[in-house]
Amino acid sequence: MTKIDIISGFLGAGKTTLIKKLLAEAYQGEQLVLIENEFGEISIDSGFLKDSGVQISEMSSGCICCSLVGDFNQALKDVKARFQPDRILIEPSGVGKLSDVIVAVENTAAETGDMKLNSFVTVADAGKVKVYMKNFGEFYNNQIESAGTIVLSRTQKLSQEKLEAAAALLREKNPGAAILTTPWDQLDGKTILSAIEQVSLADELLESMRAEHAAGEAEHEHHHDHGECGEHGHHHDHGECGEHEHHHDHGHECDDPGCSCHHHHHHHADEVFASWGRETPKTFTRADIEKILAALDSGEYGSILRAKGIVNGQDGAWIEFDYVPEEHEIRAGHPDYTGRLCVIGAELKEDKLADLFGL
């Protein structure tokens, strides 16, 4: 199956620079084809890409959106047939509508059956978000609204206040996208790729809870010790404990007040628990995080089972944290594409959580 990634962006946003970085740091070992489609004449950027061993199928007959049904569809099939790539990168013209390109790729992928649209990214100059929204209206906004991930360029030139304002404008137009706000020189290509492919903290947390639960189930079956559930709480595996009961309804109730065994009667972590998460370029101090995590134990925010995050600290430092009831860890972290945090539990008070984190 060939993955297709679309990397769009307004003229001069930094698409080519991003593609260079991904080629050098994220896509090694993949057979990869770049389809470039500059508005008008043959692309002037193709030279360096040929040097890096990437095959290019160039279309000089105008932008992709001008020839969506015919040429583009055929070009994609030809590239697939000729090179059998693991991944096709499409860099549309800077004046193309991203939504049109997405539809064109989806149609072609549906016809062939052995290609899939993997991601669709918009690169946006952080300092120009507000003025471009105003001056180019629907045209610019389409690229923002249609993106699965928005990669901000030139963020190092902005004050924290202006960066947060730019991110807020983008979030208004596209509530669901991952927004990369960290300067690219602080990130490696693989971190950027994880943002593009949207590996969420909630998925990571739920996966680890399921794994613990499965391990706990195996042990539970082995020992048939139904009094163990209360002990799980002391090991801070409430996700495991919370689900223990649902598969073995022996009328036993956990006597650990921190455990939510008896509150739920579903069979899977993602059915039992809700998750609340945010992405933010906001900066925090260690003391801020300490205070927030201590507050999660109060019960005011719902029955919190897990929390995890990596956020921007002072002076370019990053802070990682993990929380289970009555216990948490705060440590120095590596830069991520933006600050992100996730809380998992039952009966979450989402508005109060947003206030607690100042978001």
MARVEXLO-117004 format. One line per field, with one value per residue (C-alpha): residue number from 1; z, y, x. Coordinates in nm, 4 decimals. Example, Ala and Ser with C-alpha at 12.3 -4.5 7.8 and 13.67 -1.06 7.14 Angstrom:
n <- 1,2
pz <- 0.7800,0.7140
py <- -0.4500,-0.1060
px <- 1.2300,1.3670
***
This chain:
n <- 1,2,3,4,5,6,7,8,9,10,11,12,13,14,15,16,17,18,19,20,21,22,23,24,25,26,27,28,29,30,31,32,33,34,35,36,37,38,39,40,41,42,43,44,45,46,47,48,49,50,51,52,53,54,55,56,57,58,59,60,61,62,63,64,65,66,67,68,69,70,71,72,73,74,75,76,77,78,79,80,81,82,83,84,85,86,87,88,89,90,91,92,93,94,95,96,97,98,99,100,101,102,103,104,105,106,107,108,109,110,111,112,113,114,115,116,117,118,119,120,121,122,123,124,125,126,127,128,129,130,131,132,133,134,135,136,137,138,139,140,141,142,143,144,145,146,147,148,149,150,151,152,153,154,155,156,157,158,159,160,161,162,163,164,165,166,167,168,169,170,171,172,173,174,175,176,177,178,179,180,181,182,183,184,185,186,187,188,189,190,191,192,193,194,195,196,197,198,199,200,201,202,203,204,205,206,207,208,209,210,211,212,213,214,215,216,217,218,219,220,221,222,223,224,225,226,227,228,229,230,231,232,233,234,235,236,237,238,239,240,241,242,243,244,245,246,247,248,249,250,251,252,253,254,255,256,257,258,259,260,261,262,263,264,265,266,267,268,269,270,271,272,273,274,275,276,277,278,279,280,281,282,283,284,285,286,287,288,289,290,291,292,293,294,295,296,297,298,299,300,301,302,303,304,305,306,307,308,309,310,311,312,313,314,315,316,317,318,319,320,321,322,323,324,325,326,327,328,329,330,331,332,333,334,335,336,337,338,339,340,341,342,343,344,345,346,347,348,349,350,351,352,353,354,355,356,357,358,359
pz <- 0.0000,-0.1052,0.1392,-0.0093,0.1847,0.0675,0.1830,0.0971,0.1966,0.0713,-0.1505,0.0472,0.3601,0.3651,0.2048,0.0266,0.3430,0.5325,0.2587,0.2666,0.6428,0.6185,0.3367,0.5401,0.8815,0.8595,0.5349,0.5136,0.3669,0.1901,-0.1849,-0.2300,-0.5162,-0.5030,-0.7331,-0.7509,-0.9126,-0.9279,-1.0714,-1.4293,-1.5387,-1.4386,-1.0742,-0.9976,-0.6763,-0.8451,-0.8750,-0.5117,-0.4883,-0.7836,-0.6037,-0.3025,-0.5179,-0.5271,-0.8541,-0.9645,-1.1853,-1.2800,-1.4346,-1.6036,-1.7412,-1.4551,-1.0979,-0.9806,-0.9151,-1.2784,-1.4067,-1.1208,-1.3064,-1.5940,-1.5678,-1.1939,-1.1634,-1.4458,-1.3134,-0.9777,-1.1402,-1.3677,-1.0736,-0.8815,-1.1787,-1.2696,-0.9296,-0.6893,-0.4102,-0.0381,-0.0232,-0.2659,-0.1550,-0.3325,-0.3135,-0.4720,-0.6072,-0.3422,-0.4826,-0.4929,-0.2802,-0.0446,-0.0278,-0.4068,-0.3939,-0.1084,-0.3109,-0.6192,-0.4236,-0.2512,-0.5858,-0.7403,-0.4329,-0.4418,-0.8083,-0.7637,-0.4280,-0.3463,-0.2497,0.0510,0.1550,0.4637,0.5627,0.4447,0.5866,0.5522,0.6152,0.7374,0.8112,1.1797,1.1405,0.8544,0.9740,1.0732,0.7685,0.5223,0.6718,0.6229,0.2764,0.1075,0.2824,0.1648,-0.0462,0.2455,0.4922,0.2788,0.3287,0.7048,0.7425,0.5307,0.6970,0.9243,1.0589,1.0425,1.0510,1.1533,1.0070,1.1406,1.4925,1.6486,1.5241,1.7234,2.0848,2.3016,2.3027,1.9218,1.8802,2.1102,1.9237,1.5845,1.7178,1.8558,1.5147,1.3455,1.6131,1.5460,1.1806,1.2471,1.5952,1.5150,1.3522,1.5231,1.5164,1.5176,1.6987,1.7991,1.5841,1.3336,1.4299,1.7744,1.6249,1.4280,1.1250,1.3069,1.5679,1.2881,1.1162,1.4357,1.4396,1.0737,1.1299,1.4504,1.7154,2.0028,2.3743,2.4400,2.2083,2.3762,2.7254,2.6385,2.4705,2.7812,3.0013,2.7783,2.7917,3.1721,3.1845,2.9639,3.1853,3.4926,3.3427,3.2796,3.6377,3.7678,3.5782,3.7152,4.0805,4.0996,4.3818,4.3764,4.6687,4.4523,4.3022,4.6028,4.5884,4.2275,4.3445,4.5586,4.2546,4.0754,3.8011,3.8290,3.4589,3.5161,3.8358,3.6812,3.4189,3.6321,3.7538,3.4162,3.2951,3.6202,3.7646,4.0857,4.2912,4.4439,4.4845,4.5201,4.8586,4.7364,4.7424,4.4654,4.2313,3.9929,3.9703,4.0638,3.8596,3.5147,3.3455,3.0035,2.8672,2.6999,2.8232,2.5476,2.6380,3.0124,3.0210,2.8702,2.7635,2.7571,2.5841,2.4533,2.2394,2.3321,2.2859,2.6371,2.8734,3.2230,3.5186,3.7129,4.0062,3.7815,3.6840,4.0436,4.1588,3.8712,3.9285,4.3028,4.2262,4.0128,4.3329,4.4818,4.3021,4.1753,3.8152,3.7949,3.8709,3.7176,3.6383,3.4264,3.2945,3.0717,2.8964,2.7555,2.7702,2.6984,3.0033,3.0607,2.8373,2.5792,2.8313,2.8059,3.0916,3.0816,3.3390,3.4231,3.6760,3.8452,4.1552,4.4565,4.2612,3.9815,3.8152,3.6573,3.4563,3.1853,2.8382,2.4726,2.2469,2.0934,1.7978,2.0425,2.4081,2.4538,2.7467,2.8071,3.1037,3.1192,3.3711,3.4385,3.4669,3.3639,3.4288,3.1031,3.1649,3.5054,3.3570,3.0939,3.3696,3.5788,3.2947,3.2019,2.8518
py <- 0.0000,0.3353,0.6214,0.9614,1.2753,1.6208,1.9118,2.2364,2.5966,2.9492,3.0887,3.1309,2.9509,2.7063,2.3884,2.3027,2.3523,2.1187,1.8551,1.8744,1.8154,1.5208,1.3647,1.3945,1.2902,1.1028,0.9117,0.7303,0.3832,0.4504,0.4423,0.7868,0.9952,1.3663,1.5110,1.8822,2.1100,2.4709,2.7260,2.7891,2.6723,2.3793,2.3974,2.5709,2.3658,2.0284,2.0322,1.9673,1.6993,1.5075,1.5224,1.3496,1.0554,1.1414,1.0806,1.3714,1.3690,1.7321,1.8740,2.2074,2.2403,2.4558,2.3855,2.0561,2.2100,2.3242,1.9679,1.7635,1.5095,1.4232,1.4843,1.4580,1.1323,0.9817,1.1225,0.9566,0.6206,0.6497,0.7275,0.4292,0.1932,0.3111,0.3424,0.1311,0.3775,0.3323,0.6950,0.9687,1.3288,1.5826,1.9482,2.1388,2.4895,2.7601,2.8878,2.5556,2.4699,2.1919,2.0536,1.9993,1.8172,1.5924,1.4955,1.4242,1.1987,1.0165,0.9526,0.8138,0.6005,0.4587,0.3630,0.1874,0.0150,0.0056,0.3710,0.5591,0.9223,0.9183,1.2862,1.6378,1.9178,2.2955,2.4957,2.8482,3.1398,3.2119,3.5868,3.6181,3.4170,3.7178,3.9346,3.6460,3.5485,3.9072,3.9659,3.6306,3.5165,3.1931,3.0981,3.0982,2.9709,2.6648,2.5476,2.6012,2.4477,2.1402,2.0464,1.7455,1.9098,2.2740,2.3267,2.6808,2.8162,3.0973,3.0693,3.1612,3.5183,3.5645,3.6658,3.4080,3.6282,3.6564,3.2831,3.1965,3.4476,3.2927,2.9414,3.0584,3.2024,2.8736,2.6748,2.8785,2.7777,2.4185,2.2807,1.9290,1.9798,1.9218,2.2591,2.2501,2.5612,2.4657,2.6101,2.3447,2.3689,2.2295,1.9261,1.6240,1.5085,1.2050,1.4282,1.6360,1.3165,1.1983,1.5279,1.4842,1.1270,1.2346,0.9965,1.1293,1.1144,0.9773,0.6828,0.6214,0.6317,0.4104,0.1613,0.1386,0.0991,-0.1832,-0.3553,-0.3336,-0.4575,-0.7572,-0.8406,-0.8017,-1.0256,-1.3002,-1.2799,-1.2621,-1.5799,-1.7499,-1.6669,-1.6241,-1.3799,-1.1420,-0.9439,-0.8208,-0.5340,-0.3102,-0.3660,-0.2588,0.0856,0.1032,0.0224,0.3038,0.0862,0.2138,0.1620,-0.2062,-0.2116,-0.0197,-0.2869,-0.5925,-0.6085,-0.5804,-0.9169,-1.1085,-1.0062,-1.2072,-0.9485,-0.8367,-0.4639,-0.3020,-0.1371,0.1116,0.4555,0.5790,0.3039,0.3291,-0.0452,-0.0267,0.2817,0.1200,-0.1938,-0.1830,-0.4064,-0.1796,0.1083,0.3386,0.2709,0.3095,0.6201,0.9638,1.1561,1.5305,1.6769,2.0018,2.1218,2.4557,2.6635,2.8077,2.8009,2.6509,2.6371,2.3179,2.4787,2.5339,2.1665,2.0525,2.2570,2.1325,1.7645,1.7936,1.9497,1.6480,1.4408,1.6618,1.4961,1.8358,1.7513,1.4062,1.0654,1.1112,0.7875,0.9067,1.2272,1.2763,1.5720,1.7551,2.1335,2.4266,2.5478,2.8651,2.9575,2.6870,2.4003,2.1372,1.9679,1.6176,1.4853,1.1635,1.1321,0.8469,0.9070,1.0183,1.0014,1.1996,1.2563,1.5758,1.5674,1.7476,1.6588,1.6822,1.9390,1.8240,1.9776,2.1771,2.1484,1.8705,1.7149,1.4521,1.3515,1.0211,0.9321,0.9114,1.1954,1.4491,1.8159,1.9477,2.3185,2.2964,2.1082,2.3792,2.6440,2.4431,2.4330,2.7959,2.7013
px <- 0.0000,0.1450,0.0943,0.0155,0.1065,-0.0007,0.2155,0.0405,0.0959,0.0702,0.3437,0.6669,0.5438,0.8352,0.6967,1.0199,1.2260,0.9917,1.0116,1.3940,1.3915,1.1527,1.3568,1.6769,1.5437,1.2126,1.1791,1.5132,1.4870,1.1593,1.1113,0.9656,0.8321,0.7643,0.5034,0.5668,0.3201,0.4265,0.1914,0.3024,0.6431,0.8609,0.9626,1.2923,1.3209,1.3510,1.7331,1.8181,1.5523,1.6943,2.0300,1.8758,1.7657,1.3960,1.2141,1.0012,0.6988,0.6511,0.3407,0.3984,0.0477,-0.0770,-0.1702,-0.3200,-0.6567,-0.6801,-0.6520,-0.7896,-0.9975,-0.7672,-0.3938,-0.3519,-0.5387,-0.3316,-0.0018,-0.0639,-0.1375,0.1671,0.3961,0.2563,0.2973,0.6474,0.8141,0.6010,0.6882,0.6256,0.5192,0.4174,0.4624,0.2468,0.3455,0.0572,0.0880,0.0901,-0.2362,-0.4199,-0.7236,-0.6217,-0.9762,-0.9720,-0.6384,-0.7641,-1.0722,-0.8606,-0.6240,-0.9104,-1.0818,-0.7634,-0.6871,-1.0417,-0.9969,-0.6631,-0.7186,-0.3462,-0.2911,-0.4229,-0.4303,-0.2082,-0.1893,-0.2623,-0.0545,-0.0556,0.2610,0.1805,0.4128,0.3407,0.3938,0.1461,-0.1536,-0.3646,-0.2860,-0.3284,-0.6646,-0.7755,-0.6251,-0.6739,-0.9903,-1.1464,-0.8482,-0.6041,-0.8628,-0.9345,-0.5762,-0.6094,-0.9561,-0.8795,-0.5486,-0.5063,-0.1907,-0.0801,0.2957,0.3874,0.7102,0.9310,0.7866,1.1234,1.0714,0.7510,0.6960,0.5172,0.2078,0.1941,0.2598,-0.0314,-0.2524,-0.1622,-0.2316,-0.5685,-0.6701,-0.5810,-0.7635,-1.0807,-1.0719,-0.9678,-1.0423,-0.9207,-0.5807,-0.2473,-0.0682,0.3116,0.4377,0.7942,1.0782,1.1872,1.5536,1.4606,1.2865,1.3960,1.2014,1.0593,0.8915,0.7400,0.6232,0.4525,0.2606,0.1683,0.0549,-0.1197,0.0022,-0.2080,-0.1290,-0.4787,-0.4102,-0.0742,-0.2277,-0.5246,-0.2906,-0.0710,-0.3807,-0.5083,-0.1686,-0.1635,-0.5203,-0.4355,-0.1365,-0.3550,-0.6238,-0.3684,-0.2468,-0.6028,-0.6963,-0.3857,-0.4438,-0.8223,-0.7498,-1.0463,-0.9152,-0.6302,-0.8265,-0.7827,-0.4100,-0.3943,-0.4917,-0.1798,0.0296,-0.1479,-0.2882,-0.6409,-0.7026,-0.6367,-0.8365,-1.1232,-1.1661,-1.0941,-1.4487,-1.6178,-1.4915,-1.5395,-1.8718,-1.8531,-2.0387,-1.7102,-1.6590,-1.3229,-1.2756,-1.0172,-1.1891,-0.9583,-1.0699,-1.3620,-1.4337,-1.7979,-1.8845,-1.8688,-1.9928,-1.8285,-1.5570,-1.3003,-1.0892,-1.2101,-1.5746,-1.5250,-1.3124,-1.3295,-1.0218,-0.9648,-0.6648,-0.5239,-0.2367,-0.0871,0.2288,0.1733,0.4733,0.4579,0.6972,0.7641,0.5802,0.2748,0.2701,0.3274,0.0272,-0.1936,-0.1124,-0.1701,-0.5103,-0.6098,-0.6203,-0.8930,-1.1848,-1.3032,-1.2146,-1.3748,-1.2293,-0.8829,-0.6989,-0.4079,-0.2558,0.0437,0.1971,0.4935,0.4847,0.7075,0.8971,1.0944,1.3911,1.3313,1.3347,1.0607,0.8781,0.7300,0.4858,0.3028,0.0225,-0.1590,-0.3736,-0.1696,0.1536,0.3149,0.6484,0.7833,1.1063,1.3008,1.1770,1.2785,1.1092,0.7808,0.5988,0.3872,0.2917,0.0381,-0.1392,-0.4033,-0.6203,-0.8099,-1.0777,-1.4489,-1.7017,-1.4388,-1.5180,-1.3748,-1.4356,-1.2694,-0.9720,-0.9299,-0.9317,-0.6861,-0.4337,-0.5127,-0.6303
***
